Amino acid sequence: MFEKRDKKRLYWLVNQFLSEKINARFFCDEYYYSYDLEIDDGDLTKLEREIFQELSVIVGRFSEFEDDIKKYPDTYITEGQLKENVQTFQKKLHPRQN
């Protein structure tokens, strides 16, 4: 595993989540701790900054509570929607691998 300030941790978190080795709540919490609180934007490429920032917004919209989704469907997203978004962002980061 990587330190929270290491951008490799973001890639690791994405891979762990998409391979179902960590759950959505853990992914979102750890992504927030790493990207929003620890990582220096200067350590990221322009593409990484754009994609990781967009993903940060998506991560902040995840809720595991069905009531949140029902009451505020335009605000919160489900685990399935989160996974779809993470896959899309992963493809943007690694277009040749997909």
LUMGURO-440804 format. One record per residue (C-alpha): x negated, y, z; residue number from 0; residue in one letter. Coordinates in pm, whole numbers, plus 50000, padded with zeros to 5 digits. Layout:
BEGIN
SITE;X;Y;Z;NUM;a .
...
END
This chain:
BEGIN
SITE;50000;50000;50000;0;m .
SITE;49891;50360;49947;1;f .
SITE;49882;50664;50172;2;e .
SITE;50185;50891;50150;3;k .
SITE;49983;51171;49992;4;r .
SITE;49855;50945;49710;5;d .
SITE;50056;50967;49387;6;k .
SITE;49994;50595;49336;7;k .
SITE;50240;50544;49622;8;r .
SITE;50520;50689;49407;9;l .
SITE;50446;50440;49131;10;y .
SITE;50427;50161;49389;11;w .
SITE;50762;50262;49539;12;l .
SITE;50928;50266;49197;13;v .
SITE;50789;49921;49115;14;n .
SITE;50884;49779;49454;15;q .
SITE;51239;49912;49427;16;f .
SITE;51295;49792;49070;17;l .
SITE;51159;49447;49157;18;s .
SITE;51396;49441;49458;19;e .
SITE;51114;49408;49712;20;k .
SITE;51245;49712;49899;21;i .
SITE;51602;49835;49935;22;n .
SITE;51745;50164;49812;23;a .
SITE;51747;50337;50152;24;r .
SITE;51383;50252;50218;25;f .
SITE;51290;50363;49866;26;f .
SITE;51469;50697;49902;27;c .
SITE;51329;50768;50249;28;d .
SITE;50973;50681;50151;29;e .
SITE;50996;50867;49821;30;y .
SITE;51106;51177;50011;31;y .
SITE;50828;51142;50269;32;y .
SITE;50567;51102;49997;33;s .
SITE;50679;51331;49717;34;y .
SITE;50854;51610;49903;35;d .
SITE;50637;51625;50214;36;l .
SITE;50290;51491;50137;37;e .
SITE;50186;51499;49773;38;i .
SITE;50000;51799;49636;39;d .
SITE;50149;51903;49299;40;d .
SITE;49795;51972;49183;41;g .
SITE;49727;51598;49193;42;d .
SITE;50001;51532;48936;43;l .
SITE;49995;51571;48560;44;t .
SITE;50251;51802;48402;45;k .
SITE;50461;51502;48295;46;l .
SITE;50441;51347;48642;47;e .
SITE;50544;51678;48805;48;r .
SITE;50850;51704;48580;49;e .
SITE;50959;51343;48619;50;i .
SITE;50889;51311;48991;51;f .
SITE;51074;51638;49059;52;q .
SITE;51378;51518;48861;53;e .
SITE;51364;51187;49043;54;l .
SITE;51347;51369;49377;55;s .
SITE;51681;51533;49300;56;v .
SITE;51834;51195;49211;57;i .
SITE;51692;51031;49524;58;v .
SITE;51849;51305;49735;59;g .
SITE;52190;51221;49591;60;r .
SITE;52189;50853;49689;61;f .
SITE;52433;50739;49955;62;s .
SITE;52487;50386;50076;63;e .
SITE;52824;50489;50216;64;f .
SITE;53123;50407;49999;65;e .
SITE;53326;50688;50158;66;d .
SITE;53071;50945;50041;67;d .
SITE;53094;50815;49686;68;i .
SITE;53475;50817;49692;69;k .
SITE;53511;51161;49849;70;k .
SITE;53233;51331;49652;71;y .
SITE;53175;51134;49329;72;p .
SITE;53003;51428;49159;73;d .
SITE;52762;51471;49448;74;t .
SITE;52655;51123;49558;75;y .
SITE;52538;50826;49354;76;i .
SITE;52554;50452;49415;77;t .
SITE;52263;50210;49437;78;e .
SITE;52337;50095;49082;79;g .
SITE;52323;50451;48952;80;q .
SITE;52002;50510;49146;81;l .
SITE;51845;50201;48991;82;k .
SITE;51949;50310;48639;83;e .
SITE;51791;50650;48694;84;n .
SITE;51471;50506;48838;85;v .
SITE;51442;50274;48536;86;q .
SITE;51487;50570;48301;87;t .
SITE;51219;50770;48479;88;f .
SITE;50986;50471;48480;89;q .
SITE;51025;50442;48102;90;k .
SITE;50942;50811;48064;91;k .
SITE;50626;50764;48269;92;l .
SITE;50519;50448;48082;93;h .
SITE;50673;50469;47732;94;p .
SITE;50435;50212;47580;95;r .
SITE;50506;49948;47843;96;q .
SITE;50882;49947;47782;97;n .
END
